[in-house]
């Protein structure tokens, strides 16, 4: 039994060393460049869709809602239920947005968001994520920006 444990430990040490050498030779896995590309892409979309914090605050003060149209409409239409599910899933994945606090309704490519987020920046983020969904033509955000207690 002691010999088996000894061989197991030697194998684990050799395997760990081999992985380290492999990572050094092949650069290893670094998720930061991919994350930076996603952040840059979202930043560009926020700019294109006029979703800067100042623009969001101005729209909320003027009309109480955010309405934006997506210039690129997919040829194939997704069902309304699927659009709503995809948008809701994006909110679940985003660590700053609370999917429980945002209701999503979809009808004919038009998405309506209602609920509460903690800042105008998050209103913009929610609109951008919805607009960046296949089949979405317009997004109307009836979101209230209020700090969480």
Number of C-alpha atoms within 10 A of each C-alpha: 5 7 8 9 10 11 11 12 12 12 12 12 12 12 12 12 12 12 13 13 13 12 12 10 9 9 9 12 7 8 8 9 9 10 11 11 11 12 12 12 12 16 15 12 17 19 12 12 18 15 24 18 17 12 16 22 20 15 15 19 10 10 10 14 19 23 17 16 15 20 11 12 16 14 8 8 13 16 14 18 12 13 25 25 15 17 25 22 12 18 22 14 11 13 9 13 19 18 20 11 13 21 15 21 19 20 13 14 23 20 25 22 25 17 16 21 22 17 18 23 18 20 27 23 23 27 26 23 19 30 27 17 19 19 24 27 20 21 24 19 24 20 27 18 17 11 10 8 4
